[in-house]
Structures are given as structure tokens and as C-alpha cells.
Amino acid sequence: MKQITIDRSKRLHQEPHTGHNRWHPDIEPVLEVAPGEEVMLETRDAADGQIKPGMTVADLVGMDTKVAHPLTGPVYVSGAKPGDLLEIECVDLVPQPYGWTRVRPGAGFLRDLYPDPYLVHWHMRDGHATSAELPGVRIPEAAFMGTAGLAPSHAQLAAWTAREADFVRRGGMALMPDAQDAVPKREPIASSGLRTMPPRENCGNIDAKQLTRGSLLYVPVAVEGALYSVGDAHYAQGDSECCVTAIEMGATVTVRFKLHAGVAAQKNIRFPRFAHPGYFARPEWAAPRNFIATTGMPIRDDGTQEGEQHLSLAARNALVQMIELLQERGWSREQAYVICSVAVDLRVSNLVDVPNVTVSALLPEDIFVA
């Protein structure tokens, strides 16, 4: 089997021949595979190995801040052409034994409520993750790759950079191209490469927890060879990943490619699709079997009524209510936020009962052990 291996004691910038942390069509492939051929890829965690067991929040000061996400690849898929649809099968995924979750100031869905840093260390064993910072919590393994995608074309690179810059000018939040901590360092890639934080039409950091072993990811091809890269493995995650991190870890993933010639162009498929022929997680966890839920509606704290265009406000209220429920049970605000990020699933309960469209937050009770 062809493979890309890494030295887990080294950062990406120390092994730049193994990957990259920007999206750009001119990044050269590391290896070439044929459709139907399996390839094994070793990946680094989202913070590029900077967070280690025993660290405290004080140790996070001074970390490189623009390294996420270190991706392994690109892999050149023989015969792939623009307009094709590339099918990526996740054949296997092997987690590393250590992971972490952090609250990062200025990031996360509830960043205005959580201005201070927080760090949880996880140790994975026998199909579960446990943490000394969350005693009595045991999270079942449901590993997936948070970031996986194809290189954009030069036209896409320019268009996506322009639309995100326009969004920032209109008061939105987006991470614009920045050469700091970029891999590769060479220009013009370092200064013009797209940051990996948001998912886009090339997939990327979609953080869809259903992309576990056996899943099929379909992404439109924009450049010759498709140029597939992957990283940012998660041991487990709640639907929203609300604190901005899941159980982050390094992993080894094995994938297999299938080409659907011309299908993306013929059917005007612009965005990624994914499927799973089986359960993406054990049914009792995917459902989940035993849960308690809080709900949120688009009503502001001052009582102002909003409507269906404010679904994120409903999600916010559902999560705030869940955090308060967990605090009632004795968890701190920070512990509750992390539990929501790694284990609580959001569901759109209704989009039609206007004005109060509803989001529900489901907490699986079985993560709590005596």
C-alpha cells in the first residue's frame, strides 16, 4: 500500500514534504495513486502537535496561532480532471492514544460568553476517551477526519478570497490569507493560499461527524489530479463543535478513490456530498438512546422576537440552556461548554412554525459513569 508517513515528534514545518496548511492549486503532490488503489496517510492534530499531555492553559501562551490545520498530502489521483466528481471512501481510521479540547479566546460559537482559555486532556483506551478534567465522563469512540478536501482552481482561489474579503468588509468574521506560519513558505502560495478554517466547495474543514469508517465523500474536482489532502482527526464530536474544538488528535487514515467522470459538471454539483452505507456510529450513540434535551428559539435575551432567518440564535439559546442544565448538575461553565462541544448534538426541530423555529440540544446521558 502506498503511504505518506510522518514523524510525530516533529511539526509540519519541520517536514514540509509531507503536507501543507493552506489551500492552493500550486502545492505539489506528495504521491500519485490510481482509482481503486488504497493509500494510508498519517496525520497531525489540528494544532500541529503543540498541545501535549500535562500542559496547562499558561503553556498555550506563545503558541503559533496560524498553523491550523496541518494536512497530509496532496495525493494526485490519476485521471482526475476538472468537472469530475471524486468519491473518497474512508476504509479505516486508527486514532492516536492522546487528544485534547480547548476553549480559545475569540473563537467558538459562544466566544462572547467565554473570553478565557480552558484546556482538557483526553486519553483514549478500549474504545472510550476519559479526562481527569472531566471526572465521570466517558466519551465513546466515533473517529472521523474533520478536514478533507481537494485543491481549488486558480479561479476558485481568486473568487473565494474576494467573497470572504467582502464579508469581512461588511462586518463578518473570516480568516484572510496570511503568510505567517504558512506551509509551504514559498510565494505566492504563502501569501495567497486560503486558510483552512472554513469549509468551502472543495470540502475542507466540514467537521461532519458522519464521515467515519465506511463513509463516502463526494467532492467536485477543480484541478488535474484532484489533489486530495486530509487532517484534523477527531476522536468524537458533538454536532456543533461549539467551543471550536472536538476531541482533537492525530490519526492514521486509509482511503480509496473512485472517479465519476464529468459528473460534477454534468449535474452542476457545486458542494460536497457524503453517504454512509451503515451506521456512522453505534446506533445507541448516533440516536442517542438515552438523552435529555434543551430547546432554543430565536428570541433575544431582552425579549425581542426574531424569525427563521435567525436559526443560529435558536441554536445559541439551546446550547446556553444545556450549559445551564449541566451547571445544575455540578459542572463548571467551562466543563459544561466542553461537554457540549464533544458530545451534545443539535437538531433542527422545526423550520416552519414561525416565528419560533426551534433547535434542540441533545445530551446523551450514558456518557456519565459512576
C-alpha positions as CSV (number, residue, x, y, z in Angstrom):
1,M,0.0,0.0,0.0
2,K,1.3,3.5,-0.8
3,Q,1.5,5.8,2.2
4,I,2.6,9.1,3.5
5,T,4.2,8.7,6.9
6,I,5.2,11.5,9.3
7,D,7.5,11.8,12.3
8,R,5.0,12.6,15.1
9,S,7.8,14.2,17.2
10,K,8.1,16.9,14.5
11,R,5.9,19.8,13.4
12,L,4.7,20.2,9.8
13,H,7.2,23.0,9.1
14,Q,10.0,20.5,10.0
15,E,8.6,18.0,7.5
16,P,7.1,20.3,4.8
17,H,7.4,17.5,2.2
18,T,4.6,15.6,3.9
19,G,1.8,18.3,3.7
20,H,0.6,21.8,3.9
21,N,-1.7,24.1,5.9
22,R,-3.1,26.3,3.1
23,W,-5.3,25.5,0.1
24,H,-3.6,26.4,-3.2
25,P,-3.6,24.8,-6.6
26,D,0.2,25.0,-7.0
27,I,1.1,22.9,-4.0
28,E,2.9,19.9,-5.5
29,P,1.5,16.4,-4.8
30,V,3.4,14.1,-2.4
31,L,2.5,10.9,-4.3
32,E,0.2,9.5,-7.0
33,V,-2.4,6.8,-6.8
34,A,-4.8,5.2,-9.3
35,P,-8.5,5.0,-8.7
36,G,-9.3,1.9,-6.7
37,E,-5.9,1.9,-5.0
38,E,-5.7,2.3,-1.2
39,V,-3.4,4.9,0.3
40,M,-2.5,5.2,4.0
41,L,-2.0,8.8,5.4
42,E,-0.6,9.6,8.8
43,T,-1.9,13.0,10.1
44,R,-1.2,15.5,12.8
45,D,-3.7,17.1,15.2
46,A,-5.3,20.4,14.5
47,A,-2.7,22.4,16.5
48,D,0.2,20.8,14.8
49,G,1.5,18.9,17.8
50,Q,1.8,22.0,20.0
51,I,-0.5,20.7,22.8
52,K,0.8,17.8,24.8
53,P,-0.2,15.9,28.0
54,G,0.4,17.8,31.2
55,M,0.3,21.3,29.7
56,T,-1.8,24.0,31.4
57,V,-3.6,27.0,29.9
58,A,-0.5,29.1,30.8
59,D,1.5,26.9,28.4
60,L,-0.8,27.9,25.5
61,V,0.6,31.4,25.5
62,G,3.0,31.9,22.7
63,M,1.8,29.0,20.6
64,D,1.9,29.5,16.8
65,T,-1.6,30.7,16.0
66,K,-1.9,30.3,12.2
67,V,-0.9,26.7,11.8
68,A,-4.3,25.0,11.7
69,H,-4.9,22.7,10.1
70,P,-1.8,20.7,9.1
71,L,-2.9,18.5,6.2
72,T,-1.2,15.4,4.8
73,G,-0.9,15.4,1.1
74,P,-1.7,16.3,-1.6
75,V,-2.4,13.0,-3.3
76,Y,-2.6,13.1,-7.1
77,V,-5.4,10.8,-8.3
78,S,-4.5,9.5,-11.8
79,G,-7.0,10.5,-14.5
80,A,-9.0,13.0,-12.4
81,K,-10.0,16.1,-14.4
82,P,-11.9,19.3,-13.7
83,G,-15.6,18.6,-13.8
84,D,-15.3,15.0,-12.4
85,L,-16.7,14.0,-9.1
86,L,-14.2,12.3,-6.8
87,E,-15.5,9.7,-4.4
88,I,-13.3,9.2,-1.3
89,E,-14.0,6.1,0.8
90,C,-12.8,6.0,4.3
91,V,-11.5,2.5,4.5
92,D,-10.0,2.6,8.0
93,L,-9.1,5.2,10.7
94,V,-6.8,4.5,13.6
95,P,-6.7,7.1,16.5
96,Q,-3.7,8.1,18.4
97,P,-4.0,7.5,22.2
98,Y,-4.0,11.2,23.3
99,G,-6.3,14.0,22.4
100,W,-7.3,17.5,23.7
101,T,-10.1,20.0,23.7
102,R,-9.6,23.7,24.3
103,V,-11.6,26.9,24.6
104,R,-9.8,29.5,22.6
105,P,-10.5,33.2,23.4
106,G,-12.0,34.9,20.4
107,A,-13.2,31.7,18.8
108,G,-16.1,29.3,19.2
109,F,-19.8,29.7,18.8
110,L,-20.2,31.3,22.3
111,R,-17.0,33.3,22.2
112,D,-18.6,36.3,23.7
113,L,-19.6,34.3,26.8
114,Y,-16.2,32.5,27.1
115,P,-13.3,35.1,27.0
116,D,-10.9,32.9,29.0
117,P,-8.8,29.9,27.8
118,Y,-9.6,26.4,29.0
119,L,-7.9,23.0,28.3
120,V,-8.9,19.4,28.7
121,H,-6.6,16.4,28.1
122,W,-8.1,13.1,26.9
123,H,-6.7,9.6,27.0
124,M,-8.2,7.1,24.7
125,R,-8.4,3.4,25.6
126,D,-10.7,0.5,25.0
127,G,-13.0,2.5,22.7
128,H,-13.5,5.4,25.0
129,A,-11.9,8.8,25.9
130,T,-11.6,9.9,29.5
131,S,-10.2,13.0,31.1
132,A,-9.0,14.0,34.6
133,E,-10.6,17.4,33.9
134,L,-14.0,15.8,33.4
135,P,-14.2,13.0,36.0
136,G,-17.1,10.6,35.5
137,V,-17.4,11.4,31.8
138,R,-16.6,8.7,29.2
139,I,-16.9,9.5,25.5
140,P,-17.3,6.6,23.1
141,E,-15.0,6.5,20.0
142,A,-16.6,7.8,16.8
143,A,-13.4,8.9,15.0
144,F,-13.6,10.9,11.8
145,M,-11.4,13.3,9.8
146,G,-12.5,16.8,10.4
147,T,-10.8,18.2,7.3
148,A,-10.5,16.5,3.9
149,G,-10.7,18.1,0.5
150,L,-9.3,18.9,-2.9
151,A,-7.2,21.7,-4.2
152,P,-9.1,24.7,-5.6
153,S,-8.5,26.0,-9.1
154,H,-6.9,29.4,-9.6
155,A,-10.3,30.9,-10.5
156,Q,-11.8,29.5,-7.3
157,L,-8.9,30.8,-5.2
158,A,-9.5,34.3,-6.5
159,A,-13.3,34.1,-6.2
160,W,-13.3,32.7,-2.7
161,T,-10.7,35.2,-1.5
162,A,-12.8,38.0,-2.9
163,R,-16.1,36.9,-1.4
164,E,-14.5,36.4,2.1
165,A,-12.8,39.8,1.9
166,D,-16.2,41.3,1.0
167,F,-17.8,39.6,4.0
168,V,-15.1,41.0,6.3
169,R,-15.7,44.5,4.9
170,R,-19.4,44.0,5.8
171,G,-18.5,43.2,9.4
172,G,-18.3,39.4,9.2
173,M,-15.6,37.2,10.5
174,A,-13.2,35.3,8.2
175,L,-9.5,34.4,8.3
176,M,-7.9,36.0,5.3
177,P,-4.7,34.8,3.6
178,D,-1.7,35.3,5.8
179,A,1.9,34.1,5.2
180,Q,2.5,33.8,9.0
181,D,3.1,30.1,9.8
182,A,2.2,29.1,6.3
183,V,3.4,25.7,4.9
184,P,4.7,25.8,2.2
185,K,6.6,29.0,2.8
186,R,7.3,29.8,-0.8
187,E,5.5,32.6,-2.6
188,P,2.9,33.2,-3.9
189,I,1.4,30.2,-2.0
190,A,2.2,31.6,1.5
191,S,0.6,34.9,0.9
192,S,-2.3,33.9,-1.2
193,G,-3.2,30.4,0.0
194,L,-6.6,30.0,1.6
195,R,-6.8,29.4,5.3
196,T,-8.2,26.0,6.2
197,M,-10.7,27.2,8.9
198,P,-13.9,27.3,6.9
199,P,-15.2,24.5,4.6
200,R,-15.8,25.6,1.0
201,E,-16.9,24.0,-2.2
202,N,-13.7,21.9,-2.1
203,C,-14.9,20.4,1.2
204,G,-12.1,21.0,3.7
205,N,-12.9,21.6,7.3
206,I,-16.5,20.4,7.1
207,D,-16.4,18.7,10.6
208,A,-19.2,16.3,9.6
209,K,-19.0,13.6,12.3
210,Q,-20.7,11.1,9.9
211,L,-17.5,10.8,7.9
212,T,-16.4,7.8,9.9
213,R,-15.1,4.4,8.7
214,G,-17.0,3.3,5.7
215,S,-18.2,6.7,4.7
216,L,-18.2,8.0,1.2
217,L,-17.3,11.6,0.5
218,Y,-18.0,13.2,-2.9
219,V,-16.2,16.3,-4.0
220,P,-16.2,18.2,-7.3
221,V,-12.7,18.1,-9.0
222,A,-11.3,21.5,-9.9
223,V,-7.7,20.7,-11.0
224,E,-5.8,17.9,-12.7
225,G,-5.3,15.0,-10.4
226,A,-7.8,16.4,-7.8
227,L,-5.0,16.9,-5.2
228,Y,-6.6,15.3,-2.1
229,S,-5.4,16.2,1.4
230,V,-6.6,15.3,4.8
231,G,-6.0,16.0,8.5
232,D,-7.6,17.3,11.7
233,A,-8.9,14.0,13.1
234,H,-11.5,14.0,15.9
235,Y,-12.0,11.1,18.3
236,A,-15.5,12.3,18.9
237,Q,-17.6,15.5,18.5
238,G,-21.0,17.0,19.1
239,D,-22.9,18.3,16.1
240,S,-21.9,21.9,16.6
241,E,-18.3,21.6,17.9
242,C,-19.4,24.7,19.8
243,C,-16.3,25.5,21.8
244,V,-14.3,25.4,18.4
245,T,-12.6,22.1,19.1
246,A,-13.7,18.5,19.5
247,I,-11.5,15.7,20.9
248,E,-8.6,16.6,18.7
249,M,-6.0,14.0,17.8
250,G,-3.5,12.7,15.3
251,A,-4.6,9.6,13.4
252,T,-3.8,7.2,10.5
253,V,-6.4,7.1,7.8
254,T,-6.7,4.8,4.8
255,V,-8.7,6.0,1.9
256,R,-9.7,4.7,-1.6
257,F,-10.7,6.8,-4.6
258,K,-13.3,6.3,-7.3
259,L,-13.7,8.7,-10.2
260,H,-17.1,9.7,-11.7
261,A,-16.0,11.2,-14.9
262,G,-17.7,14.5,-15.8
263,V,-20.5,14.0,-13.3
264,A,-19.9,17.2,-11.3
265,A,-20.1,19.3,-14.5
266,Q,-23.0,17.4,-16.0
267,K,-25.1,17.6,-12.8
268,N,-23.9,21.0,-11.7
269,I,-22.7,19.6,-8.3
270,R,-21.0,22.6,-6.6
271,F,-20.8,21.4,-3.0
272,P,-19.6,18.2,-1.3
273,R,-22.0,15.3,-0.6
274,F,-21.5,12.4,1.7
275,A,-23.0,9.0,2.4
276,H,-22.6,6.0,4.7
277,P,-23.9,2.5,3.9
278,G,-24.0,1.5,7.5
279,Y,-24.3,3.2,10.9
280,F,-21.8,6.1,11.2
281,A,-21.7,5.3,15.0
282,R,-23.2,2.6,17.2
283,P,-26.9,3.2,17.0
284,E,-27.4,3.9,20.7
285,W,-24.9,6.8,20.4
286,A,-26.0,8.0,16.9
287,A,-29.6,8.4,18.0
288,P,-28.8,8.7,21.0
289,R,-30.7,6.1,23.0
290,N,-30.9,7.8,26.4
291,F,-30.9,11.6,26.3
292,I,-32.1,14.8,27.8
293,A,-32.7,17.8,25.6
294,T,-33.0,21.6,25.9
295,T,-34.6,23.8,23.3
296,G,-33.8,27.2,21.8
297,M,-35.9,29.7,19.8
298,P,-35.0,32.9,18.0
299,I,-35.8,35.2,21.0
300,R,-33.1,37.6,22.2
301,D,-32.2,38.0,25.9
302,D,-34.2,41.3,26.0
303,G,-37.3,39.5,24.7
304,T,-37.0,40.8,21.1
305,Q,-38.7,38.3,18.7
306,E,-36.7,37.2,15.7
307,G,-37.7,34.7,13.0
308,E,-36.5,31.8,10.8
309,Q,-33.5,33.8,9.4
310,H,-32.0,33.7,12.9
311,L,-31.7,29.9,13.3
312,S,-28.2,30.5,14.8
313,L,-29.9,32.4,17.6
314,A,-32.1,29.4,18.3
315,A,-29.0,27.2,18.4
316,R,-27.3,29.6,20.7
317,N,-30.2,29.6,23.1
318,A,-30.4,25.7,23.1
319,L,-26.7,25.5,24.0
320,V,-26.9,28.1,26.7
321,Q,-29.8,26.2,28.2
322,M,-27.8,23.0,28.0
323,I,-24.9,24.6,29.7
324,E,-27.2,25.8,32.5
325,L,-28.6,22.3,32.9
326,L,-25.1,20.9,33.2
327,Q,-24.2,23.5,35.8
328,E,-27.3,22.5,37.8
329,R,-25.7,19.1,37.9
330,G,-22.4,20.4,39.3
331,W,-20.2,21.1,36.3
332,S,-18.4,24.4,35.9
333,R,-19.3,26.7,33.0
334,E,-16.1,25.7,31.2
335,Q,-16.6,21.9,31.8
336,A,-20.2,22.2,30.5
337,Y,-19.1,24.1,27.3
338,V,-16.5,21.3,26.6
339,I,-19.1,18.6,27.2
340,C,-21.4,20.3,24.7
341,S,-18.6,20.6,22.1
342,V,-17.6,16.9,22.3
343,A,-20.9,15.2,23.0
344,V,-24.1,17.3,22.6
345,D,-25.9,17.1,19.2
346,L,-28.0,19.9,17.8
347,R,-31.2,19.1,15.9
348,V,-33.3,21.5,13.8
349,S,-36.7,20.5,15.3
350,N,-38.7,22.8,13.1
351,L,-38.2,25.5,10.4
352,V,-41.9,26.2,9.7
353,D,-43.6,27.1,13.0
354,V,-42.7,30.8,12.5
355,P,-41.6,32.9,14.2
356,N,-40.3,30.4,16.7
357,V,-38.2,27.9,14.6
358,T,-36.7,25.6,17.1
359,V,-33.3,24.0,17.7
360,S,-32.9,21.2,20.3
361,A,-29.7,20.2,22.0
362,L,-29.5,16.5,22.9
363,L,-27.2,15.3,25.7
364,P,-26.5,11.5,25.8
365,E,-26.9,10.5,29.4
366,D,-24.8,7.4,29.0
367,I,-21.6,9.4,28.8
368,F,-21.8,9.8,32.6
369,V,-20.5,6.9,34.5
370,A,-20.3,6.3,38.3
